[in-house]
Amino acid sequence: MQASKDFTGLSMPVFSAFGWAGEENALKYALAQLQLFIETLYLRLPADARDEFPTHGLSQENQNVYLATGDAYDSEAFIAFNARPMSLEVQLGVVGQALLSKGLAAISKDPVAAHHALTQLDPNWTLRVQQMQVDAESGERAHHLDLFKDSVSNFTEEQAREIFGRAAYLTEEDKWVTPVYLSLRLPSERAAAMGLTVVDICTDLVVALMPVLRLFSGRKAKKARPAKSSRSKIARGTAEAPEETPTGEPAITASMKSMADSFTYLAELKPLHIRRGFVNLTPAHWPFFAKTNRAETRDVTVVFGGRQDRHSSVWRLQPDDQARLVLGPQVHEWLEETFANSEAIRVTARRLDNDEIRITLEAAG
């Protein structure tokens, strides 16, 4: 766990170094910081995500860091983190010929499911399906054209059917390969200002990409193990729960006041909560979600079990302004399958670009 202790964030010099021609020491520093970042990130990933990516590290050739499904960076599929002067780019690349051939054949049989997985991502993700020609002798690839390159929000079911069908057909011939990429750029200044939170944000992004990766690998997401009962721990109060006043009401502590961009809270799940599909937060959490003083609800994105849902919301309950996370159908089903009665669930809420709020749910044990 040494990497977590050493890493403090990606400072602006990390990004600026890639724009300084001839500054060898600056580049060495930036790559060293990126290597600490990927080592720290790998330790934070859920176990099922680490299972997908047995390889991770620094690519001197590409001047980036990566998670890879194969022995080599670009042999099968990867998630790369590219630091440049203006942005931190997160990129999923499915590039291996065998993986593409198998995955595209499966996707072309059910393009609606593939379209659903892609459009569940944040609309800021860009999808690129590239057609490349393969040299018969050297095996080198040369760009031919883009079958699609646009926001995932502009990718229709009809296009999914047509483009993935065409890509599947092309991969049957040795002279063509159709790599698939998803990329998202975070402004470098914003990423630098995150400090250690950049690891949490990127962890969420990796988790959100898992359903897309599994379209090609064919692997099924593992069900999370039910958490051990934490009723007694919650009854006594935990470090993650808000402090209480002598009257028993949650206090607006310094940590709660400073949760401008994120907070983590350990909530107790009772049988009624699981049956009805909601998670109770506290009155101290509602200001994090409220857009205005009169707001009563706030739509949120929920990341759970390697999937993502955009049909959940946080409600403001009267008379004490308690915040309640009301789950969409998919998350509710997952909650019932994953948790038994009277268990604990960790709720991590983060405010992303465009003021979007993303909530990650996971077992507390």
C-alpha positions, -999 to 999 in steps of 0.1 A, spaced: 0 0 0 31 23 -2 19 39 -34 -12 53 -17 10 70 10 34 85 -15 9 98 -40 -7 132 -33 -23 140 -66 -14 151 -102 -1 186 -99 -1 210 -128 36 205 -135 27 169 -144 5 181 -172 27 210 -183 58 188 -186 43 172 -218 43 205 -235 79 214 -226 102 204 -255 136 193 -244 128 193 -206 140 158 -199 139 162 -161 104 176 -162 92 146 -182 109 122 -159 91 138 -129 57 137 -147 61 100 -157 72 91 -121 40 109 -107 18 91 -133 34 57 -122 25 65 -86 -10 74 -98 -16 41 -116 -2 21 -87 -25 39 -63 -55 36 -86 -49 -2 -91 -50 -7 -53 -84 12 -51 -101 -8 -79 -128 -33 -69 -116 -69 -70 -135 -78 -102 -120 -49 -120 -85 -60 -110 -94 -95 -123 -101 -79 -157 -67 -61 -157 -39 -84 -146 -13 -59 -161 -8 -23 -152 21 2 -154 39 29 -173 45 30 -210 77 49 -218 69 47 -255 35 62 -253 43 84 -223 12 73 -204 0 48 -178 -24 20 -183 -45 -10 -172 -43 -39 -196 -63 -72 -200 -33 -89 -217 4 -94 -210 12 -63 -231 -3 -28 -231 -19 -31 -266 -23 -68 -271 -61 -71 -262 -78 -42 -244 -66 -14 -222 -76 17 -202 -50 44 -207 -45 76 -188 -29 103 -209 -17 135 -192 -14 164 -216 -10 202 -210 -48 208 -213 -63 176 -201 -62 142 -185 -76 117 -210 -91 84 -199 -93 60 -229 -106 25 -232 -92 8 -263 -103 -26 -275 -76 -34 -301 -67 -71 -301 -78 -89 -333 -90 -120 -316 -109 -101 -289 -125 -78 -315 -135 -107 -337 -151 -126 -308 -167 -95 -292 -181 -79 -324 -196 -112 -335 -215 -114 -302 -224 -77 -302 -238 -78 -338 -263 -105 -325 -276 -82 -298 -268 -46 -308 -296 -32 -286 -278 -44 -255 -245 -29 -267 -262 4 -274 -277 4 -239 -243 -2 -223 -228 27 -243 -255 52 -237 -255 45 -200 -221 63 -199 -218 100 -193 -225 119 -226 -191 134 -225 -176 101 -235 -166 99 -272 -170 66 -291 -147 59 -320 -150 28 -342 -121 28 -366 -114 8 -397 -78 0 -403 -60 -19 -431 -36 -46 -420 -4 -51 -441 -3 -88 -450 35 -91 -446 44 -68 -417 11 -69 -398 12 -31 -394 -20 -12 -393 -29 19 -413 -59 41 -407 -86 38 -435 -116 56 -421 -138 61 -390 -170 41 -390 -182 63 -361 -167 91 -341 -190 112 -319 -205 115 -284 -221 83 -271 -253 104 -267 -255 107 -305 -251 70 -311 -285 55 -320 -298 20 -320 -299 20 -357 -263 31 -359 -253 4 -334 -269 -22 -356 -253 -9 -388 -218 0 -375 -212 -31 -353 -226 -53 -380 -202 -38 -406 -173 -40 -381 -180 -77 -374 -181 -84 -411 -148 -66 -418 -129 -84 -390 -137 -117 -407 -112 -107 -434 -75 -107 -425 -68 -73 -442 -91 -53 -419 -93 -46 -382 -118 -23 -365 -105 -12 -330 -131 4 -307 -122 34 -284 -140 53 -257 -124 85 -244 -132 112 -219 -111 143 -211 -109 160 -178 -95 196 -179 -60 195 -165 -65 223 -141 -96 206 -126 -77 172 -124 -48 190 -106 -71 207 -81 -87 173 -72 -56 161 -52 -61 125 -41 -97 127 -52 -85 122 -88 -79 85 -79 -115 81 -67 -129 98 -98 -108 76 -121 -118 45 -101 -155 54 -108 -147 59 -145 -130 25 -147 -160 8 -130 -184 26 -154 -164 12 -184 -166 -25 -172 -200 -32 -189 -186 -20 -222 -154 -41 -218 -174 -72 -210 -194 -68 -242 -161 -79 -259 -147 -103 -234 -179 -121 -227 -171 -123 -190 -200 -118 -165 -198 -94 -137 -193 -111 -103 -220 -105 -77 -207 -86 -47 -205 -107 -15 -231 -97 10 -217 -74 37 -214 -87 72 -239 -72 96 -227 -38 110 -257 -29 131 -237 -27 163 -210 -7 146 -235 18 132 -254 20 165 -222 32 182 -214 55 153 -185 53 128 -158 76 115 -177 79 83 -210 88 98 -217 125 107 -212 135 143 -242 140 165 -252 169 188 -263 162 224 -299 162 211 -291 133 188 -294 153 156 -265 152 130 -242 181 135 -229 202 105 -193 193 113 -162 209 96 -159 178 74 -195 181 63 -190 218 55 -159 210 34 -176 183 13 -179 207 -16 -170 180 -41 -175 147 -24 -184 128 8 -185 92 20 -212 79 44 -219 45 59 -256 39 60 -276 11 76 -299 -9 55 -331 -22 71 -355 -48 56 -379 -20 46 -351 0 28 -341 -31 8 -377 -40 0 -387 -5 -11 -354 4 -28 -340 34 -9 -310 44 12 -314 70 40 -288 97 44 -290 126 69 -303 162 69 -266 173 69 -262 157 34 -292 175 17 -273 208 11 -248 188 -11 -276 178 -35 -299 209 -33 -297 232 -64 -319 258 -47 -333 264 -13 -367 252 -25 -355 221 -43 -372 188 -33 -354 163 -55 -321 159 -74 -314 134 -102 -282 114 -97 -261 88 -115 -255 56 -94 -226 33 -100 -232 -2 -86 -217 -37 -92 -198 -26 -123 -229 -10 -138 -243 25 -140 -279 38 -136 -294 72 -145 -329 66 -131 -322 73 -94 -327 105 -74 -322 120 -40 -353 133 -22 -357 159 5 -379 145 33 -399 166 57 -400 178 84 -362 177 90 -348 179 54 -334 143 56 -318 132 23 -330 99 9 -315 81 -21 -344 66 -41 -330 39 -64 -340 31 -100 -353 -4 -109 -318 -18 -119 -302 -6 -87 -331 -18 -66 -328 -53 -80 -290 -53 -74 -296 -41 -38 -320 -70 -31 -296 -95 -47 -265 -82 -29 -276 -73 6 -293 -92 34 -314 -77 61 -299 -50 84 -265 -46 68 -243 -16 60 -237 1 27 -210 26 18 -223 56 -1 -197 78 -19 -211 109 -36 -190 131 -60 -198 162 -80 -184 159 -115 -183 182 -145 -214 201 -154 -225 198 -117 -234 161 -123 -235 141 -91 -224 105 -92 -230 81 -63 -211 49 -59 -227 21 -38 -207 -8 -24 -207 -32 5 -191 -18 36 -174 -50 47 
